[in-house]
């Protein structure tokens, strides 16, 4: 297959998935409202995932803490993917499936929103952390793909991208994340609207 055919096929597949995201408008709006309420009442937004989803978690936490597009105060958000001492200690002492759950136990409360990103919806460490968050009374959301896997059964709100191709799902996840950041930016820029 030539490079140009590969490129055109990837772009077409991307566009096909992205154009289907408008069906998620009510869920994205609902999640943005939950996130805004969480931040305004002293909670924080907690993100986690593995591989590319770990990178997306860090990316989105940074957009909230530093800024997205609008000058505003920093917002409470953290990615559980970043502290190598905690990750390696929890992985060594309890097993890799508990690297996020242990952090949720220590850092989260019922004021928080915990967002798990897993394209399969079956990542054991994300599932354990969502279970831990639910036990604390935190609101839980999942970004996944295909049928949503086990994550779809656990979370209060799920955005299951209609694809089984990991790359296309991750592209949709980061777009949704950016939309959430933009909606929150707008709320802080226009506090009475």
Secondary structure as the mmCIF struct_conf table of DSSP 4:
data_model
#
loop_
_struct_conf.conf_type_id
_struct_conf.id
_struct_conf.beg_label_comp_id
_struct_conf.beg_label_asym_id
_struct_conf.beg_label_seq_id
_struct_conf.end_label_comp_id
_struct_conf.end_label_asym_id
_struct_conf.end_label_seq_id
HELX_RH_AL_P HELX_RH_AL_P1 UNK A 3 UNK A 19
HELX_RH_3T_P HELX_RH_3T_P1 UNK A 20 UNK A 24
HELX_RH_AL_P HELX_RH_AL_P2 UNK A 25 UNK A 40
TURN_TY1_P TURN_TY1_P1 UNK A 41 UNK A 42
STRN STRN1 UNK A 45 UNK A 49
BEND BEND1 UNK A 50 UNK A 50
TURN_TY1_P TURN_TY1_P2 UNK A 51 UNK A 51
HELX_RH_AL_P HELX_RH_AL_P3 UNK A 52 UNK A 65
TURN_TY1_P TURN_TY1_P3 UNK A 66 UNK A 66
BEND BEND2 UNK A 68 UNK A 70
STRN STRN2 UNK A 77 UNK A 79
TURN_TY1_P TURN_TY1_P4 UNK A 80 UNK A 81
HELX_RH_AL_P HELX_RH_AL_P4 UNK A 84 UNK A 93
TURN_TY1_P TURN_TY1_P5 UNK A 94 UNK A 94
HELX_RH_3T_P HELX_RH_3T_P2 UNK A 96 UNK A 98
TURN_TY1_P TURN_TY1_P6 UNK A 99 UNK A 100
HELX_RH_AL_P HELX_RH_AL_P5 UNK A 101 UNK A 107
TURN_TY1_P TURN_TY1_P7 UNK A 110 UNK A 111
STRN STRN3 UNK A 113 UNK A 117
BEND BEND3 UNK A 119 UNK A 121
HELX_RH_AL_P HELX_RH_AL_P6 UNK A 124 UNK A 136
TURN_TY1_P TURN_TY1_P8 UNK A 137 UNK A 137
STRN STRN4 UNK A 139 UNK A 145
TURN_TY1_P TURN_TY1_P9 UNK A 146 UNK A 147
TURN_TY1_P TURN_TY1_P10 UNK A 149 UNK A 150
HELX_RH_AL_P HELX_RH_AL_P7 UNK A 151 UNK A 154
BEND BEND4 UNK A 156 UNK A 156
STRN STRN5 UNK A 157 UNK A 161
BEND BEND5 UNK A 162 UNK A 162
BEND BEND6 UNK A 164 UNK A 164
HELX_RH_AL_P HELX_RH_AL_P8 UNK A 166 UNK A 189
BEND BEND7 UNK A 190 UNK A 190
TURN_TY1_P TURN_TY1_P11 UNK A 191 UNK A 192
#
